[in-house]
Amino acid sequence: MPSGGDRKITGQDAKSGWKGPTIQQVAEVSGVGVATVDRVLNNRPGVREKTRQRVRAAFDKLRLERLNAPSLRIALHCESGESFNAAVESAVQKLHRKEPGITLSSTYSVTNDLDANLFAADLLDQGKEADGSIVVAREHPAINSAIRQLRRLGKPVVCLTTDLPSSRRSAYVGNDQSEAGAVAAQVIGRALPRVPGQILLIMSVAYRCQKEREMGFRRVLRAGFPHLRIEERLFTDERPETMRSQLVSHFESNGVPPAIYNVAGANRGVAQALDVTGEAPATLFVGHELTPVTQRLLQAGTMDFVVSHDFEAELTQAVRWITDSRNGVESEPAPSQIMLHTRFNCSV
């Protein structure tokens, strides 16, 4: 990007006749104010480096699109809880600001309202029209079948966050979820006293990531913390109000365990149940996915640890994998970095 008298980049290039994006257009794509864009484009002080990078990325995206760079159409289908869906949508918006030539259409379904057959039909219909698909979904025969049909049509399909290997998807982008569960076991095992204790495990529907987290969690408990036992598995529909009701009832019958490990969503419902009992300060609460909800719970001290990953980086990796695949280049993506958040490092 030019420096110094940068204002000219938004006007007409005298030699080539190419007209660059306007300050207003860059502001709309980057999501910052016109005055901020003007300062960045004219290389003036008073703007944080992170914001400068965001504006430059938006300008480069618009510049390349105006040079008629080929556009790639990608369909994203995400089925999860409301907080997770919102986090993915935020990552989509950020990706649109920096990735040139990408048109990413997003469809979101809430776990407890999902009709898997309708989800699969929509995935197949949109996938046929797109250059590639990104999928976040539970394991279900209809969803696996839709992905297999897309693959037979030569359409690349990337599973994000939770894998569907029996669908014959093209690639998986995300954490090694077994290791993410192992991280949760390590922090709980190290934080609790070395005396016999019970851990309540919370799960929901048939997401492969949840099963893998449980496997990794149990493996580390057996090897490193045999004095700790999983009390039982509590299954939820991922509605916060249902989670709260289930847990309050469970606590009344069984008492509040020293630790809770939630591999599913609805962390807000767990927090509400702990608040009702007054045991939030005494119960070690570990969950997954850093969202605005879990950020607030960490800051309040209700949650102790959140095991997470970089949504934006993973979504970008998935989009670039599809781009490379369309150009004849395919490789096995490396697992993304597992992140561990506390109240002191939970900015979103």
N, C-alpha and C positions, 0 to 999 in steps of 0.2 A: 504494500500500500504506500502511496506517495506520502511525503511529509512536507512540512513547510506550508506552501500555498495550496493546500489540498482541496479547497473549495471547487476548483476547476474539474475535479473528477465527477462532480454531479451534473456537469453540463456536456457540451458537445466537444468531442475530440476532433480538433481541426484537421489532423492528418488522415484519420481513418473514417471520419463521419459517424463514428459510434457514439451514441448518447448513453451516458451512464445513469444509474439510478439516482433519484432525487433524495435529498435529505429526509423528506417526509416518508418516502418509501422505505429507506433504511431504518427509520424510527419505528415504523409499523412492524417490520420483520424482526428487528432486534428486541422490541418491547421496551424501549427506553424513550425518553423525551427528545424532541427535535433539538433543543439546546445542547443536550449531551452529545448527540450525533455530530452537531456542528463543531463542538470542541474537539471531538476525536478526529474528525476528518481534517481539521485544521491544525492538529497536533498541538492543542493548547492544554495547559495543566488543569488540575481540578477534577480528574476522572480516575476512578480506581482501575487498576490494570485488568481485573476480571471483566469490568464493563467495557473497557477498550477492546478486549479480545472479542467480546460478544458483538460489538458494533462492526468490527473488522470482518468477522465471520459472516454477518448479515450482508455487508457490502459485497464481499466476495461471492456469496451465493447469488445475489441479484445480478452481479456483473456477468457471471458465467451463464446464468439463465438468459440474459439478454444477448449473449453471444450464441444463443440457440444450442446450448449443450443438450444432449439427449435427455429426455425426462424418463425416469423409471417410476412405474406405478406399483406400489406395494400395498397390500391389504393386511391390516393388523386386526386380529380377533383375540380379545382378551376376556377371560372369564375368571372373576375373582371377587373378593369383597370390595366394598365401596372405597375404602382407603387405598387399597392397592391399585384399583382401577384409576383413581385420581392421580396417584404417583406416576403411573405409566403415561397418562394423558399429559402430565407436566413434562415428562421426558420427550414425548412426541412434539410438543410445542417448541422445546429447546432444540430438538433435532431439525425442525423446519427452519430455524433461524440460521443454521450453520451449514447444512448439507445441500449443495446445489443439485438441481436436476432430480429431486426426489419429491414425488407426490405420494404421501402416506395417508390412506384413509383408515380411520379407526372405528371399530365396533366393540362396544363393551357390554358385558352381561354380568349381572350380580349372581353370585354362587347360588344363593337360596331360591332364586327365581328362574334358574336355568332350565330350559327344555333342551336337552342335549341333541335331540334329533333336529330341532329348528336351528340350533347353533351350527350343527354340521352342514345342514342344507345351505345356510347363508355363507359359511366358509367355502363350500364348494362353488356356489354361484359367483361370489366375488373373486375367488381365487382363479377361476377360469378367465376372467377379464383382466386380471392383474399380471404383472411380470413376475411376481413372487408373493409369498405370504409369510407372515409372522404370527405364531400361535402361542397363546398362553391358555392352557385348558387342562381339565381333568382327564384321566384315562376313561374312555368310553368307546364301545364298538363303533358307534355311528361317527364319532369324531375321527377315530383312526381310519375308518373306511374312506371318509372324505379326503383325508390327507393322501392316502394311497392312490385315490383317483387323480388327484392333482399331480402326483409324481408320475403317474403313467402318461399324463399329458405333457410331461417335460417341465412342469412348473416347480421351481425351487420352493421348499417350505422349511422354515427355521422355527424350531421350538425355543421359546424364551422362558427362562426361570425354572420351568418344570418340564421334564422331558417326556416324549412319547415314542420310545424306540420301536415299539411294535407297529407303529404307523408307517414305518420306513421313511420318516422325514429325512430331509437332506442333511440337517445339522442341528446341534443343540448349542445354544449360547446361554451361559449362566454359571452359577456356582457348582462345584462338586457338592451336592446337597448332603451326602453322607458326611463329608468333612465339616460342613456347616453345623450339623447335629453334634459332631464330635467337639466342636468349639463350645457349644452350649453345655455339654456334659463337663468339659474341663473347667469352665468358669463356675458352674454350680458346685462341682466336686471340691474345688479349691476354696470356695467361699463358705461352705457349710462346715460345722465342726466335724471332726473325725469320730463321730459316734453314729450308731444306727439311726437312719432317718428315711422318711418317705418323700417321694416326688410325685406330684400329680401331673400326668401327661395329657394334653388336650389336642385333639385332632378334629378334622372335619371330613370332607368327602375324599374321593379317590384321586387326589393329586399325587403323582409319583414323588414330587419333591418332599411331601410330608412323610411318606413311607421311608424314603432314603434318610431323611433327618432322624427319624426314630431309630433306624438301624445304626447310624453312626453314634447316636446318643447312647444306646444300649451297649454298644461295643466298648466305648470308653468307660462307662460306669463299671462294666464287668472287669475290665483290665486294671483300672486305676482307683476305683472307689467302690469296692465290693460291699462296703457297709451301707451304701445307699441303695434303695429299692424303688422301683416305679410302683406306686400305690395301685393305680389302675389307669386305664385310658378312658377319658371322657370325650364323647363325640358330640359335636355341636354343628348347627347349620350356619355358623358364622354371622348370625345376627347378634349385635351387642346385647339387645334386650333378652334374647334367649340364653345367651351365655351367662348373663348376670343371674337369671332365674335358676338355671341349672346349677351354677356354682354355689349360690346361697343355699339351695336345698342340699347340695352335697356337703357343704361345710357344716350344716346343722346336724347331719347324720353321722359324719365321719370326723369332724374337726377340720381345722385349717392346717395343711401340711407345711413343713418348713420351706418347701420350694415348689414352684409351679413352672413347668416348661410348656409353652404353647407353640406348637409347630404350625398352627392354623392362623386365622385372622381373628377379628373381634376382640382385640386386646383391650378395647375400651370397656367391654362387658366384664372381663376379668378384673380390671381395676375397680369398676363399680361394685362388684361382689366383695372385693377385699375391703373397700371403704365401708360397706354395710357392716361387716364383721369387726371393723376397727383393727384388722390384722395387717394392713398394708405395710407398715414400717417393719414388721417382724418377718414377713414372708418374702423370700427371694423369688423374684418374678422375672423370667427370661422369655423373650419372644423373638419374632422375626419381622423384618421389613421396616426400614426407617421411613416413616410417613409423618405428616404434620400431627397425626393423632399420637403415634408412639413418641414423637419428640416431646409433646406436652406431658405425656406420662413419665418420661425420663426426667424431665425438668422438675416435675412435681415430686419425684422420689418414689412413685408407685411402681414403676418398672425399674429394674436394676441394670439389665443389659438387653441390647437389641442386636441380634446377628443379622447383618444385611449385606447389600451389594449395591453397585452403582447402576441404577436403572438406565440413566442416560448413556453411559459408556456401553452397556450391553445392547441397548437398542441400536446405537450407532454401529456396533460390531455386527449385529444381525443384518442391518441394511447394507453395510459394505460387503458382507459375505454374499448376499443376493446379487449385488452389483458385480462382484468378481465372478460369481457363478454364471451370470448372463454373458460374461466375456470369456467363459471357458476355463476359469481358474477356480478350483475347489480345494479346500484343505479342512482338516479337523480343527475347529476352534479350541483354543486352550481354555480351561476353566477360568472364570473371572475371579477377582480377588474377593475373599471373604472379609467383611468388615465387622468390627465389634464396637458398638457405641454405648456410651454412658451419658450421664447428664452433662458431662464436661465436653463431649465432642459429638453433639447431636444436631448440628445445624443442617437444615434441608434446603 
